[in-house]
Amino acid sequence: MSGMQSSRTLHRAWIVAIVAFVAIVGAAGFRATPGVLITPLQDEFGWSRGTISLAVSVNLTLYGLFAPFAAALMERLGMRRVVSAALALVAVGSGLTVFMTASWQLVLLWGVLVGLGTGSMALVFAATLTDRWFVRHRGVVMGVLTAGGATGQLIFLPVLAHMAETQGWRTAALTVAGAALAVVPLVWFLLRDTPEELGLTALGATEPVVRTPSGGAAARALRVLRRSARKKSFWYLVAGFAICGASTNGLVGTHFIPAAHDHGMPQTTAASLLAVIGIFDIAGTVASGWLSDRVDSRILLTVYYALRGLSLLVLPQLFAATAHPSMLVFIIFYGLDWVATVPPTVALCRRIFGPDGSVVFGWVFASHQVGAAVAATVAGVTRDHLGNYNLAWYGAGVLCLLAALMSARIATNVRQDRQAAILVG
C-alpha cells in the first residue's frame, strides 16, 4: 500500500482506533464487577468488606504496576499480541471465580490474574496507540479511548447488578469472562501495531517513523523510570494521579454501591447511578481531549482536581434511600470529571518526556492504581470499624484539593524539565 492516502479515503488509523475502543470496552466489564459483587460475596461467604477490598486492591495495584512494563512490551512484541493475551487472561481470571471457596482464591483470581490482564492494556494501550497512529487529533482520540472504559462500565453495570440479584454473582462473572474473550479475534485480525507496518504514515504525519526496540521491555521501563525520576514534574504527575485513582476507581468505583446500599438504596439503583457516571464520563473525557489539544494541560488538571475535591466533600450528605435530584447532580458532575484528567496527563508526559512519554505515562498510571488500591482497602476497613464511609469521602476530597495545588506547581517546572529531557536524550 502507498504511504499516501487520498483525502477521500478513511485513514486506517480510524479503523485501528475503533478496534481498540471495542477491546477496551470488552475488558472494562471486570472494572464494573467489584462494586456490584461486594455485597453478594459478603452475603454468601461471610467475608468482611475489608477482606473483599483486599482482593480489589491487589488487582488495582498490579493493574497499575504492570502498566509501564506493558507499554515497553507493546514496543517490543507489538500491541496486537499483548492486548490479545491480556483479554484472554481477564477471561480466565474472571471465569474461574465461579469455583472459588476461600478468600485467598478471590485474591489470586480477581487480584493477580485479572490485575495482570487489565494492566497490560487499558490507558497505556490507548496512549501507545494514539502516539503511534495519530499526530492530528491525538487529544480527541485519547479522550474517546479513555472513555471506552466508562462505556464498558455503562454497558455492564446495570446488567451485572441485575444478574447478581436475579441469577447470582457467578452468572455475572461468567458474562464478563465471555465478553473479554469474544473481543480477542477482533483484536488479532484487525489491530495493527504501526502504520508503517502497512506502508502508511500516522494520521497527520508527513513521513514514516523508523522504530527500533531498545533492549528488553523490563530494562527499558526501568531505564525510563530512572531518567524521569530526576525531574520534579514527574513526581507532581505521579502524586496527582495517585490521588486521582484513589478518588475514582479505589473509592467511588469500588464502594459507591455498598455505601448507597448502607443508606437503604437498592443495589440495582446504585449500580444504575454509577453507570450514569459512565455516560457523562464519555462526554467529559472527549471534551477534555479536545481541550488538551488547545488549552494548557496544567491548567486543566488544576481545575479538574479542585472541582472533584469540592464535590467529594459534600457527597456524605447526599446519600439516601432514593436517587433524589441533589445526588443526580453529583453523579452528572462527577461523571464529567471522572477520567477527564487522563488526556492532559498524557499530553504532559508526551510534552515533557518526548519519545519516552508512553512508558512514562505507564509509570504515572501505576501510581494511579496504587492510589486506588490503597483507597479501596482503607475505605473498606473504615466502613468495618466506623460503620460508615464518611471519613473516606472527606479524606479523598482534601487529597484532591492537594492534587490541584501540585498540578499548578507543574507550571514552574515544565520548561526546565523539557530542556533536561533533551539533554538526557
Salt bridges, closest charged atoms under 4 A:
GLU44 OE2 - ARG170 NH2 2.84
GLU75 OE1 - ARG220 NH1 2.26
ASP131 OD1 - ARG138 NH2 3.51
ASP131 OD1 - ARG350 NE 3.81
GLU196 OE1 - ARG211 NH1 2.64
GLU197 OE2 - ARG192 NE 3.85
ASP262 OD1 - ARG49 NH2 3.16
ASP262 OD2 - ARG383 NE 2.66
ASP296 OD2 - ARG298 NH2 2.34
ASP337 OD2 - ARG308 NE 2.94
ASP356 OD1 - ARG220 NH2 2.81
ASP356 OD2 - ARG227 NH2 2.63
